[in-house]
Amino acid sequence: MEEEVKLAKQGDKLAYQRLIEDLSVYLYNIAQAMLKNDEQSADAISNTILKAYTKLKTLKKPEYFKTWISRILINECKDILRKNKKIVYIEEYYNQANEQEVDTISKEEKIDVIDAINKLDKKTKDVVILYYYNELKIEEIAKILNLPEGTVKSRMNTAKNKLYDLLQGRSENYNG
């Protein structure tokens, strides 16, 4: 990927196109997890591709291209959410992601987990989505969200404890 980034930075449009094609599913998954809307996801991805292309020369280290473009996409998604004042729901994404997996959890349990995640505050929910649904490492999440790794770990720990409490019925309403 680094060679493609270097070529793209030198003006090779086909190299940039290959980079975007390689990351298309990854970018779509992030946008869908945050926006829950195909049209808005497509808008966010389009804006990201254009913004990344125009700012590509500012990328200092080609090995961080994926992290860099992820951060741009997350910011685009946040802008859309701010403009529309929408709440992020992950139910549809959760169902899509698990359609091909063997069902070992009942639908009721899945609904409980989704409801519990939706009760988390926005900052904690973002970390959960990136970690569990996009399968990113703590280090990658820290770079994408521009946070120290310790903060990401703390939010993950908070999320796990709160989700445990919510799923055990200890706390019905949690808003942060």
N, C-alpha and C positions, 0 to 999 in steps of 0.2 A: 504494500500500500504506500510506503514511503516514496518509492520511485515514482509512482503515479502522481503523488502530491507534488513532488519536485517538478515533474513535467508540466503539471497543471499550473504551478506557480510561474513557469516560464512561458505560459500562454497556450499550452496544448489543450485545446477545447475537448478533444476526444479523451484525453487522460482524465479530465474533470468529469466528463460524462461517465466514464468507467467507474470512477470513485463513487459517484452518486448511485449508479446502478448497483454496485456492491453493497451499499448501505441502505438501499431503498426499503427493505423490510424492517430493518432496525429503526430507521427514522419513522416509518409508519407506525410501528408498535409504540414508540414513545408518544407520538402525536395522538394516537387513539387512546392511550392510557390516560392522557391528560384532558383531552377534549371530548371524547365520547361521541364524535360526530364526523362522518366521512368528509363532508364538504369543508368543515373547518380544519380538519386534519390536512386535507389537500392544500388548503390556503396556507397553512402554517409551513408545510413542507416546501411549497413553491417559493414562499417568501424567504425561507431559510436557504434554499439552493441559490437563489438570486443574491441574497446578502452575502453568503459565503463566497460566491464567485467574485463579487466585486471587492471583497475584503481579503481575498486569498493571499495577497502579497504581504499582509500584516501578520500572517501565521509564521511564528518564529521557528518552531520545531515541527517538521513534517510528521513525526511519529505521534503527535498529539492531534492530528486532523480529526479523528473520530470524536474525541472529547470536545474539541473546539466546535465542531458542527453540531454536536449534541447540545452544547450550551446555547448556541444560537437558536436551535429549534425550541428548546425549553423556554427561552425568553419570548420567542414568537407565540408560543402556546399561552404563556402567561399574559401577554398583551391581548390576545383574543379573549381569554377568560375575563380579564379586567374590563374590556370593552363590552362584553355581553353579560357580565356579572353572573356567570354561571357557576354552579357547583360541579365539581368533578365526581362523576359516578363511574365505577369500574365494572359494573355488572356485565355489560355486553362484552367488554374486553376479556373479562374473566371467563365467560362462557366460550368465547371464540378460542381462547388459549387452551382450554381444556377439552375441546370437542374431540381431539384426537387421542387424548390420554384415556387410560382405563379408569372407569369411574369407581373409585373406592370410597368416595364421600357422597352422602345423600344430598339431594337437591336442597333439603331444608338446612343441612349443615353449611352448604355453600352460601346460601342466602344469609345465614347467620354471620359467616365470615365477612361477606360483602357489606352487610349492614354495620358490622363492627368497624371495618376499615373506613367506611364513610363517616363514622362518628369521630374519627381522628381529626386533629387540626391539620390545616393545609400543609404546613412544613413537615410534619411527621408522615402524613399520607404520601407526599412526594417521594420521600426516602423509601417507604415501603413499596411503592409502585416500581421505582427504579431497581430496587434490590430483588424483589420477588417476581415481578412480572417481566422485567427486562433483563433479569439475571446479571446485573452489573455488580462489580466488586465495590467494596467500601471506598477504595482509592479512586475508582472511576466516578462514583457518585460525588465524592468530595470535589473532584475537578469540575464536573459538570455543574454542580450547584455553587461552586466557588466557596466552599466551606472547609474548615479544617477536618481531617479524618476523625478526630476525637468528637467533633460535633455530630458528624454522621453516625458514629457508633452510639453516641448518647441518644440520638433520636431513634435509632433502631431499638435500643434497649427500652426506651420509653414506650415505643410502639408495641413491642412484644408484651411488656407488662400490662399496658392498657388493653390490648386485644385479649389477653388472658382474662383480665377482670371482666371485660365486656361479654366474652363468651361464657364465662361462669355465672353471668347474671348479677355481678356485684355492682355494676354501674350502668344504669340505663341511658343516661344522657351525658355525653362527654363532648365538650366543645373546646378542648385545648387545655 
